[in-house]
Structure formats: structure tokens, C-alpha cells
Amino acid sequence: MEPILSVRGLRACFQTEDRVVRAVDGISYDLHEGKTLAVVGESGSGKSVHALSILRLLPEPPAKIVAGQVLYRGKDLLQLPPADLRRIRGNRVAMIFQEPMTSLNPVLTVGEQIAEAVVLHQGASQKQAWAKAVELLRKVGIPHPEQRVRDFPHQFSGGMRQRAMIAIALSCEPEVLIADEPTTALDVTIQAQILDLMRQLQKEYRMAIVLITHNIGVVAEMADDVAVMYAGRQVEQASVADLFREPKHPYTKGLLASVPSIYERKERLDAIPGQPPELTRQFTACPFAPRCPSVIERCRKEDPPQFRLAGGRVSNCWLQEGDSQSSSHRYEAAQAVRS
């Protein structure tokens, strides 16, 4: 099956007065119909910047997408003229942003914000768009949608605002939904409701979802595949079952070890020592080496490429070189690209 969305070697940076911040320094994956790919990592690892890069929502300048492709149905979104991109963005590829209170317009009613996308992308009349706004609020579980559609965002609770954001994203029945931390700042019961809603709507619309999160529990519950990011890079990719059963990269092992368990009593949670590196550096060695418990001498001297492992897995770690397929060829290719 051909993927709906393919990201190939995406790299994005921010140019400041005196330095370049390499916020996304290489991420690749395929996304298929009805599947969910989770993108995980610490805060500052490049997850949200990667998502904004897909839809070209980064402010240029200071941001710049310097390499890569984002292929939607074979069309490179990074090369499309602005008018063509607008026909896809918010229509066929939609996004739920991280902070619903700052993403919703405070001076427009929730109904007006949902109807706006329907009028713009589907050519509906105002009356038709308003009726669809009511229908969508009902579908996402807002009580009394005929009345609440006229409310402003500040009149909604946090969970209801998140549901309203989902309604806006689904207003044109997209094929791809990018959800950036959709349960941030919500209590546990509301988080569960939002995740159940997303699963239900994904099944109904056959959507593919890119789920950006740092919550490993959400990954286990929602995802089919996982891409792990560290310091702007994709360091591992695998199916969710393979990743939880046998993580390959030491950073992934550290993430999973830091998750509390009801089956194992610990006085303190495990933590990854040290801090992530500055993204202004040009790495000549593995960026995780100073924090890695399995570091070898080569890690301190050479930057590892992506090694493709059995079962379609990917890992950026010298420890997997012996298990990779054609690793020497890919290492030479990766070095040529970087130079």
C-alpha cells in the first residue's frame, strides 16, 4: 500500500543574529491510511518544529527548511506554490495545535471558526457551514451544540476547547491529522476521553494520524509505529510492539525506563543523566554519547548514520552496526550527504 504521507530527510533550522539552531536535523517516515505514527522525545527535541515544517507554518525568517521532502499523495508540500498548498493545508492535511486557548481566536465564536474552514475549502454557504459546525460539535461530544456553537473560546473548559480544536481540524474530513500534544494540560479523565474520541473519529474517517507526544503511555495506547527524536534527530523507528518489547537505541531504553510501573516498586524513578546538547553545535560525534550508559569509543569520535535493521526498524547507534543491512554502504552515503 502506498503511503499517504512520506517525510524524507527533513531538516529545519532557525537563524539567529550569531548562530544557527538545527531544530530538526533529519527525520524520515511513511504514514499509511488508518494508521497512527507517534513522534516522541524530550521537550526541545524537535517534535513540534517537525510538524510545523510539514505544513510550512514556520515563520520565514528566522526559520528555514533546508533539506528534505514531504510527499502527500506524491506531491512535495515543500515545493508547492502557496495557492496550491492552501488547498491542501487544513483541508486534506489538518493539524490540532498544542495550546487550544492560544490557537483559537478569542474574538470569534467557536462556530464561526469551524464554519470558516468549511466555507474556504468546500465552497459551502454560510448556512450550510453553520449547520456542519453544529454537527461537528455534537460529534466531538460537546453538549447542547446548538447553543454552544455561539459561545466564545473563553466560555469553554480546557477539555471542551480541545474538542473544539478537533472539530475544526475534522471540518473538511482530512486524510491526515497531525495532533501536537493533544492532551497537554488536561486532567487524566479528560485525556482518556480525548484519546477515545480520536480513536473513534480515526476509525470513522479512516484518517492517518501523526501523534506528537512525550507521554509514553499515550504512545502504547494509540500508536501503530513510533519515531523517537533526540536533539533534533530521529534516533529510532519501529512498530510500537517491537519498540516496547526490545528498544534498540540507548536513549529509547532510557525513556522507557523512566516510566513508572505499578508492577515494580521503586523509591525513585529512573532518569537519564545530564542534559540534551545545544542544537547550535555541528555534531561530529553521537549527540547522545555524553549521557549514554552504553557509550563506546567510536561514539565519541564519529556521528552514527541511520542503520536499517530487520523488520524495517531504524536506529542511529553504532551498537547496531553489526545487525544492520548494508551498513557500510549507508554509512558512506550518509557521510557524503553531510559533507
N, C-alpha and C positions, 0 to 999 in steps of 0.2 A: 504494500500500500504506500502510495506517495505521501510524504508528509505535507500537512497544511502549511506549516511554518518551519523554515530551516534557518538557523543562525550559524554563520560560518566565520570564525576568526574575528569576532567583533572586538574592536579596540576603540576606546574613547578617552579623551583627556581634557583637562582644564588648564588653560594658560593664564598664569598669574603674572604679576609685574616682573618677577625674577626667577620663576621656575615653572615646570610643567608637572601637573599631578596626573599620573596614569591611573585613572579611576577604574577603567575596565581594560585589561591587558590580555585579552584572548579568551573567548568563550564560544563554544560551538555545540549545537544540539539539533535534533529533529523532534518535531511535535506532530502527533497524529490525531486524527479525528476521534473525539470522545475520550482522549487520554489527558492525564494531568502530569505535568513535569514540575517538580518543586525545585526552586533555586534557594539554597541555604548557605549560611555563613554568618560570621560575626557582624555587628554593626560596622559600617565603613568598608565592607569587603567588595562593594561594587554592585550589589544586587539591584538596588533601585535605579542606579545610573544605567545599568544594562537595559532595564525595562523601558526607561525613558528614551534610550537610544533607538530601540526598536521602532518606536513611533515618531522619532525625530522631534521630541519635545524638549530637548536640552537647549538652553539659550546659547546661541552662537553669535559673537563670542560671549563668555570666555570658553565655552565648551566647543569641542570639535571631535567628530567621528573620523578617526584617522585611517581605519582599515576595516575590512570585513564586508560581509553581505548579510542582508536579512531578506530571505526569499519567502514571499507569501504567494502561494499558487504559482511559483516560478517567477514572479515579478520581484525585483530587488527594490525594497522600500527605500533604501538609502539613495537610489538613483532616480526615483520618480520625480517628475515636476510637481511643484506644490499643489496644483489643482487636482492632479491625479491622486496624490497622497491623501488629500482631504476627503476624497470619495471612499477611501478605504478606512482611514482612521476614524474611529468612533462608529463606524458602520459595520464593516466586516471584521475589523480587529478593534476591540474595545478594551478599556482599562478601568479598574477600580483603584483609586488613588489611596495613599496611606492614611491621610488625615481627612475624614469626611467633613469636618467643620470648616476647614480651610479650603477644601476643594469645592464645596457648594457655595453658590453666590448668595450672600446674606440678604440681598435686596430683591430677590426674585423668589416667588413661591416654588415649592418643590414640584408642583405640577407644571409650571412654566418651564422649569429646567429639563424635565423629562420630555415634554412636548417639543421643545426646541430641536432636539436631535431627530425626532420623527419627521418634523416639517423639513428640516435641512436635508436629510439623507433619503427620505422616502417620498417626498413630494406630497405629503398628506395635507389636508386643510387643517385649520386651527381646531375645528370641531372634532375632526377625526383624531387628531393628535391628543387632544384633551381626553377623549374617551379612552385612548390607549394608555395614557398616563394613569387614569383611574384603574384600568385593568391590571397594569403592571404593579401598582401599589398593592392591589389585592393579592396578586400572585406572590409577591415577596413578603406577605404576611402583615401588612400594615392594617390595623383595624379601622373600620369606617372610612375607607379610602375616598368616598365621595366628598367627605368633609375635609379630611387631612390633606387632600391634594391642593387645597388652598392655603395651607399653613406655610410658614417660612421655616428655614432650617433650624433656627434657634428654638422653635416650638417642638422640635423632635428630640427624643432622647438619643444617647450615643448609638445604641443598637438600631434605632429607627433610622437615624441618619445613614448608617452603614447600609441598611436595607434600601434606602432611597438611592444611594450610590449604585447599588447593584441594579436597581430598576433602570437608572439612566444608562448604565453600561449595556443592559439587555434590550433597550428600547428598539434597536434595529436587528435583533436576533443575530448577533455576531457569530462567526465561526471560531474565532479565537478570543479568549478573555484573558487579560493579564491582570492578576489580582496581587497588588502590592500590600503585604501585611494586612489582609482584610479583617483580622480580628484584633488588631492593636488597640490597647486601652479599653477593651471590653471585658466585663467580668466573665467568669468561666461558663456560666449557664448561657449567656448571650453568645459567647464564642461558639458553643456547641450548636446553637440554633442557626447561626450564620453559616457554619460549615455544612450542616444538614441541608440548608436552603441551597447552597452552591451545588451540592451533590445532586439534589433533586432537579435543579434547573439544567445542570450539565447533561443529565440523562434525557431530559425533555427536548433540549435543543441540539444534542449531540456536539456540544462545544468541546474544543480543546482548551485547556487551561494551563497558563504559566503561573504557578503559585509561588510568590516570593515571601519567605518567612525565615525566622530564626528559631521557630518553635518546632523541635524535633517530634513532639507528639502529634502536631498537625500534619507533619510530613508522613508519619506512619499511617495516619488515618485517611489521608486524602490522595496521596501521590501514587502514580504508577512507576515513575522514574525520578531520579534525583541528580541534580548537578550541584556540586559543592564548590563554593568560591572562597578564596583566601587571598588577601592583598590584591584584589582586582582580577585574580586569575581563577580559571576553572581547574581545580586540582584533582577532582574525581567525578566520574559519572557512572551510574549503574542503575539497575532496577531497584525499587525500594526493598524488595525481598533480599536481593544479593547484598545491598549496602548494609542492612541491619544484621544480616547473618554473618557477613565477612567483609568488614570495611578494609580497604587496601591502604589508603593514604594515612599516615600518622595523624594528620590534622582531623580527618574524619573520625578516627578512633578516639581522639580527644573530645570531639563534640559529643559523640555517643556516650562516652564515659562520664560526661558532666551531667547527664540527665538523671534526676532522682528516680529510684526504683522502689516500689512497695515490697519487692521480694528480697531486697538486700539492705540491711540496716547499716548506715554509716554515720559516724559522728560529724563528718564534714563532707561536702560534695567535692568530687574531683574537679580540678581546674587545670587549664592549660597555662603553664607558667609564662611569664613575660608579656610583651605587648606586640601587636601587629607592627610591621615595619612602615616607615614613611613611604607613601606612594610617589614621592618625588624622586626616589632613587631609581637608577638604572641597574636592575639586578644582574649580577654576574655569577651568582650562586643561588641555591634554593632559598626563596624568601622565608620559608618556614624553618630553616636549619637552626637558627638560634633558639627556637622553642621546642625542637623535636627531640623526643626521648630516644629515637632510633637513628639519630644522625650518624653518617659515616663521613670519611674524609672527602670523598668526591662531592658530597652535598655542599661543602663549604667552598668548593672551587668552581663547580660547573652548575649552570642552571638547567634543570632537567626538562626535556620535552614531554609531550603527551605520549604515553605508551598505551597502545591498544592491546587489551588483554582478552582472554577467552570470554565468550558470551557477550561480546560487544562492549565490555567495560573499558573505561579510560582512567588512567592515573598518571599524575605528574610527580613521579617519585622514582629515584634511582633504584630503590629496593625492588621495584617491579621490572627492571630492565630484563632480567633473565626469563621472566614469564611472558614477555611481550612478543608480538608477531612482527617480524621485520623491524626490530627496534633500531638497529644501526642505520638503516635507510632513513627512517623517520627522524632520527637524531640529526643526521646530516642535513635533511631538508629543513628542519626547524632552525638549525643554526644559520642556514642560508637566508631564511626569511628574516631572522632577527638582525642579520648584518646588513 
